[in-house]
Amino acid sequence: MHTERRKLLTIIAEAALEQSLVKDIERLGAHGYTITDARGKGSRGIRNADWDRSGNIRLEVVCDAATAEAIAGDFRSRYYDNYAMILFIGDVDVLRPEKFLAQRNP
């Protein structure tokens, strides 16, 4: 079975940011993303996904390294100081690599 290496960028953030984050992800070249509700406890206390926009979301983006780094850098500079957000990047092997090519918007 042939696989190719891509990056998995995971973003845990306040649900109220969803629309802004989606626009930014697309602007920065990602083909797609997956969003799920998230809950847990961190430095800003317990976040409960039961409360619509006061909960957290988990955004996952499979993309090339350059796109993952562009999104992470942009989010870190624009959101980290004022919002509850964490980012992490890991390697993943994908079976359909053509689905995860970068697309740059003019």
N, CA, C and O of each residue as an XYZ file, in Angstrom:
424
protein
N       0.846     -1.170      0.000
C       0.000      0.000      0.000
C       0.893      1.236      0.000
O       1.781      1.364      0.843
N       0.662      2.134     -0.932
C       1.447      3.357     -1.048
C       0.817      4.474     -0.215
O      -0.376      4.754     -0.336
N       1.620      5.098      0.617
C       1.178      6.262      1.392
C       2.183      7.391      1.187
O       3.319      7.167      0.768
N       1.744      8.595      1.489
C       2.639      9.753      1.476
C       2.477     10.515      2.779
O       1.398     10.537      3.372
N       3.543     11.128      3.208
C       3.574     11.867      4.466
C       2.992     13.260      4.291
O       3.340     13.978      3.354
N       2.105     13.633      5.203
C       1.557     14.980      5.296
C       1.592     15.389      6.763
O       2.019     14.615      7.620
N       1.149     16.589      7.045
C       1.066     17.084      8.421
C      -0.389     17.111      8.850
O      -1.280     17.407      8.054
N      -0.617     16.800     10.109
C      -1.931     16.958     10.726
C      -1.805     18.111     11.714
O      -1.136     18.001     12.741
N      -2.461     19.216     11.383
C      -2.516     20.374     12.267
C      -3.813     20.281     13.052
O      -4.896     20.225     12.471
N      -3.701     20.264     14.369
C      -4.871     20.214     15.239
C      -4.947     21.526     16.003
O      -3.966     21.989     16.584
N      -6.140     22.111     15.987
C      -6.390     23.386     16.644
C      -7.545     23.181     17.617
O      -8.630     22.768     17.208
N      -7.332     23.461     18.877
C      -8.399     23.454     19.873
C      -8.620     24.913     20.238
O      -7.702     25.597     20.690
N      -9.845     25.384     20.038
C     -10.111     26.810     20.230
C     -11.542     27.035     20.692
O     -12.376     26.130     20.672
N     -11.795     28.249     21.103
C     -13.143     28.643     21.508
C     -14.094     28.528     20.313
O     -13.763     28.947     19.204
N     -15.262     27.964     20.547
C     -16.244     27.769     19.474
C     -16.654     29.089     18.828
O     -17.009     29.112     17.649
N     -16.611     30.168     19.566
C     -16.995     31.473     19.016
C     -16.091     31.899     17.863
O     -16.472     32.762     17.073
N     -14.910     31.315     17.754
C     -13.962     31.666     16.693
C     -14.154     30.853     15.408
O     -13.453     31.093     14.425
N     -15.068     29.916     15.399
C     -15.163     28.969     14.291
C     -15.183     29.622     12.916
O     -14.377     29.258     12.059
N     -16.064     30.559     12.685
C     -16.177     31.167     11.355
C     -14.893     31.886     10.944
O     -14.473     31.786      9.791
N     -14.276     32.596     11.858
C     -13.027     33.294     11.559
C     -11.909     32.309     11.250
O     -11.140     32.514     10.311
N     -11.817     31.248     12.031
C     -10.757     30.265     11.820
C     -10.921     29.548     10.489
O      -9.938     29.302      9.791
N     -12.150     29.212     10.134
C     -12.410     28.548      8.853
C     -11.986     29.439      7.690
O     -11.345     28.969      6.750
N     -12.335     30.702      7.745
C     -11.927     31.639      6.680
C     -10.413     31.730      6.590
O      -9.848     31.746      5.497
N      -9.759     31.788      7.744
C      -8.301     31.881      7.761
C      -7.653     30.610      7.210
O      -6.688     30.682      6.450
N      -8.177     29.464      7.590
C      -7.642     28.184      7.105
C      -7.713     28.124      5.587
O      -6.752     27.723      4.931
N      -8.841     28.519      5.035
C      -9.001     28.498      3.577
C      -8.105     29.540      2.911
O      -7.493     29.266      1.879
N      -8.028     30.727      3.496
C      -7.184     31.795      2.942
C      -5.718     31.378      2.911
O      -4.977     31.764      2.007
N      -5.307     30.594      3.893
C      -3.907     30.200      4.008
C      -3.574     28.933      3.220
O      -2.452     28.433      3.304
N      -4.539     28.406      2.452
C      -4.224     27.367      1.487
C      -4.653     25.951      1.774
O      -4.344     25.062      0.981
N      -5.352     25.689      2.867
C      -5.783     24.317      3.141
C      -6.971     23.940      2.260
O      -7.844     24.766      1.994
N      -6.997     22.706      1.819
C      -8.093     22.194      0.991
C      -9.365     21.968      1.790
O     -10.467     22.195      1.292
N      -9.213     21.525      3.018
C     -10.387     21.203      3.827
C     -10.012     21.074      5.285
O      -8.867     21.306      5.673
N     -10.981     20.706      6.078
C     -10.802     20.611      7.518
C     -11.940     19.776      8.087
O     -12.948     19.541      7.421
N     -11.765     19.335      9.315
C     -12.810     18.655     10.066
C     -12.977     19.394     11.380
O     -11.992     19.751     12.028
N     -14.228     19.626     11.776
C     -14.509     20.310     13.034
C     -15.386     19.411     13.900
O     -16.387     18.866     13.434
N     -14.995     19.263     15.168
C     -15.799     18.536     16.142
C     -15.867     19.360     17.426
O     -15.008     20.205     17.679
N     -16.881     19.107     18.219
C     -16.967     19.744     19.529
C     -15.904     19.126     20.426
O     -15.566     17.951     20.284
N     -15.381     19.924     21.348
C     -14.342     19.443     22.261
C     -14.621     19.966     23.662
O     -15.211     21.031     23.844
N     -14.191     19.209     24.622
C     -14.294     19.658     26.001
C     -13.068     19.162     26.746
O     -12.426     18.195     26.336
N     -12.752     19.825     27.832
C     -11.582     19.437     28.603
C     -11.205     20.506     29.597
O     -11.968     21.434     29.865
N     -10.017     20.359     30.138
C      -9.527     21.291     31.143
C      -8.102     21.692     30.770
O      -7.286     20.857     30.380
N      -7.826     22.977     30.899
C      -6.491     23.488     30.610
C      -6.182     24.670     31.489
O      -6.778     24.850     32.551
N      -5.248     25.468     31.040
C      -4.803     26.607     31.850
C      -5.896     27.645     32.071
O      -5.820     28.437     33.010
N      -6.899     27.644     31.222
C      -8.006     28.604     31.376
C      -9.242     27.962     32.003
O     -10.339     28.515     31.921
N      -9.069     26.805     32.623
C     -10.158     26.145     33.334
C     -10.851     25.086     32.506
O     -10.342     24.657     31.471
N     -12.014     24.670     32.968
C     -12.799     23.638     32.298
C     -13.643     24.267     31.212
O     -14.300     25.283     31.439
N     -13.630     23.661     30.015
C     -14.454     24.113     28.889
C     -15.445     23.005     28.589
O     -15.060     21.856     28.371
N     -16.711     23.351     28.579
C     -17.774     22.374     28.386
C     -18.404     22.566     27.011
O     -18.884     23.658     26.705
N     -18.413     21.537     26.183
C     -18.956     21.616     24.820
C     -20.475     21.687     24.801
O     -21.061     21.880     23.736
N     -21.132     21.536     25.950
C     -22.594     21.568     25.996
C     -23.159     22.978     25.795
O     -24.361     23.121     25.569
N     -22.345     23.998     25.869
C     -22.846     25.357     25.843
C     -22.573     26.053     24.527
O     -21.980     27.132     24.524
N     -22.971     25.493     23.440
C     -22.837     26.080     22.111
C     -21.552     26.883     21.949
O     -20.463     26.311     21.899
N     -21.673     28.195     21.867
C     -20.542     29.046     21.516
C     -19.588     29.289     22.679
O     -18.539     29.901     22.479
N     -19.912     28.835     23.881
C     -18.967     29.005     24.983
C     -18.073     27.781     25.139
O     -17.167     27.781     25.973
N     -18.316     26.746     24.353
C     -17.494     25.549     24.397
C     -16.272     25.679     23.511
O     -15.926     26.769     23.055
N     -15.630     24.557     23.278
C     -14.454     24.497     22.418
C     -14.764     23.681     21.173
O     -15.679     22.858     21.159
N     -13.992     23.925     20.143
C     -14.030     23.100     18.951
C     -12.632     22.565     18.693
O     -11.634     23.127     19.144
N     -12.589     21.470     17.960
C     -11.328     20.873     17.518
C     -11.340     20.900     16.001
O     -12.181     20.256     15.374
N     -10.418     21.636     15.408
C     -10.270     21.687     13.956
C      -9.057     20.861     13.585
O      -7.993     21.003     14.186
N      -9.217     19.999     12.594
C      -8.102     19.196     12.119
C      -7.917     19.458     10.635
O      -8.874     19.432      9.861
N      -6.676     19.712     10.248
C      -6.336     20.014      8.869
C      -5.188     19.089      8.462
O      -4.135     19.090      9.098
N      -5.390     18.303      7.408
C      -4.316     17.502      6.829
C      -3.800     18.280      5.626
O      -4.569     18.617      4.725
N      -2.500     18.567      5.609
C      -1.933     19.428      4.568
C      -0.426     19.216      4.497
O       0.131     18.403      5.235
N       0.224     19.945      3.610
C       1.682     19.874      3.545
C       2.287     20.693      4.686
O       1.590     21.458      5.352
N       3.572     20.524      4.899
C       4.254     21.187      6.018
C       4.188     22.703      5.921
O       3.992     23.378      6.932
N       4.348     23.243      4.727
C       4.341     24.702      4.569
C       2.989     25.297      4.942
O       2.926     26.350      5.578
N       1.913     24.630      4.550
C       0.571     25.120      4.878
C       0.318     25.023      6.377
O      -0.228     25.952      6.972
N       0.706     23.915      6.992
C       0.537     23.753      8.448
C       1.293     24.841      9.200
O       0.772     25.422     10.152
N       2.509     25.112      8.776
C       3.307     26.143      9.439
C       2.723     27.538      9.226
O       2.748     28.368     10.135
N       2.197     27.798      8.023
C       1.587     29.110      7.752
C       0.363     29.332      8.628
O       0.195     30.409      9.201
N      -0.491     28.322      8.736
C      -1.700     28.440      9.562
C      -1.308     28.600     11.030
O      -1.811     29.492     11.712
N      -0.415     27.742     11.515
C      -0.008     27.800     12.922
C       0.615     29.151     13.263
O       0.308     29.725     14.308
N       1.476     29.658     12.403
C       2.109     30.952     12.662
C       1.107     32.088     12.682
O       1.173     32.971     13.538
N       0.172     32.063     11.730
C      -0.858     33.099     11.664
C      -1.744     33.052     12.910
O      -2.016     34.090     13.513
N      -2.191     31.869     13.297
C      -3.078     31.741     14.453
C      -2.357     32.137     15.734
O      -2.929     32.791     16.607
N      -1.107     31.736     15.834
C      -0.355     32.078     17.043
C      -0.224     33.592     17.198
O      -0.387     34.121     18.297
N       0.064     34.278     16.118
C       0.239     35.730     16.212
C      -1.085     36.475     16.354
O      -1.118     37.544     16.962
N      -2.164     35.945     15.814
C      -3.434     36.671     15.821
C      -4.365     36.305     16.974
O      -5.175     37.133     17.392
N      -4.270     35.096     17.490
C      -5.273     34.645     18.460
C      -4.729     34.291     19.849
O      -5.457     34.418     20.833
N      -3.485     33.857     19.951
C      -2.976     33.318     21.216
C      -3.123     34.274     22.399
O      -3.460     33.839     23.501
N      -2.879     35.547     22.192
C      -2.889     36.479     23.324
C      -4.270     36.712     23.930
O      -4.380     37.054     25.107
N      -5.317     36.530     23.137
C      -6.654     36.916     23.600
C      -7.680     35.797     23.671
O      -8.796     36.022     24.140
N      -7.336     34.610     23.223
C      -8.304     33.502     23.183
C      -7.674     32.225     23.703
O      -6.459     32.038     23.650
N      -8.536     31.348     24.208
C      -8.085     30.017     24.599
C      -7.867     29.216     23.315
O      -8.814     28.948     22.576
N      -6.613     28.836     23.057
C      -6.293     28.100     21.836
C      -4.993     27.338     22.034
O      -4.044     27.846     22.632
N      -4.963     26.111     21.523
C      -3.705     25.375     21.438
C      -3.594     24.816     20.024
O      -4.596     24.550     19.361
N      -2.372     24.648     19.587
C      -2.077     24.103     18.264
C      -1.046     23.003     18.434
O      -0.137     23.113     19.257
N      -1.189     21.946     17.656
C      -0.108     20.968     17.578
C      -0.095     20.345     16.193
O      -1.125     20.207     15.534
N       1.119     19.970     15.773
C       1.349     19.452     14.431
C       2.047     18.102     14.558
O       2.995     17.948     15.328
N       1.562     17.126     13.789
C       2.194     15.819     13.771
C       2.228     15.269     12.349
O       1.558     15.784     11.455
N       3.006     14.232     12.158
C       3.082     13.568     10.865
C       1.972     12.541     10.730
O       1.640     11.844     11.688
N       1.403     12.452      9.544
C       0.429     11.408      9.213
C       0.764     10.856      7.828
O       1.283     11.570      6.971
N       0.462      9.595      7.628
C       0.616      8.970      6.318
C      -0.765      8.860      5.701
O      -1.671      8.274      6.293
N      -0.930      9.428      4.500
C      -2.244      9.444      3.853
C      -2.249      8.512      2.650
O      -1.223      8.304      2.001
N      -3.423      7.954      2.366
C      -3.587      7.016      1.261
C      -3.959      7.707     -0.040
O      -3.704      7.166     -1.116
N      -4.544      8.866      0.032
C      -4.941      9.624     -1.160
C      -4.293     11.004     -1.102
O      -4.975     11.991     -0.830
N      -3.004     11.087     -1.350
C      -2.274     12.345     -1.151
C      -2.766     13.494     -2.021
O      -2.601     14.654     -1.646
N      -3.356     13.208     -3.156
C      -3.840     14.284     -4.033
C      -4.940     15.116     -3.374
O      -5.182     16.248     -3.793
N      -5.600     14.589     -2.367
C      -6.650     15.326     -1.665
C      -6.081     16.400     -0.735
O      -6.822     17.257     -0.253
N      -4.783     16.359     -0.485
C      -4.196     17.230      0.532
C      -3.117     18.151     -0.025
O      -2.216     18.562      0.707
N      -3.198     18.476     -1.298
C      -2.265     19.417     -1.890
C      -2.658     20.833     -1.490
O      -3.835     21.130     -1.288
N      -1.683     21.679     -1.381
C      -1.957     23.071     -1.009
C      -2.657     23.793     -2.142
O      -2.359     23.564     -3.314
N      -3.564     24.643     -1.800
C      -4.194     25.541     -2.782
C      -4.021     26.949     -2.278
O      -4.491     27.281     -1.189
N      -3.383     27.749     -3.018
C      -3.137     29.127     -2.611
C      -4.175     30.026     -3.252
O      -4.421     29.960     -4.457
N      -4.771     30.855     -2.436
C      -5.755     31.826     -2.937
C      -5.036     33.110     -3.303
O      -4.135     33.541     -2.582
N      -5.414     33.722     -4.399
C      -4.764     34.983     -4.796
C      -5.066     36.109     -3.842
O      -4.594     37.229     -4.039
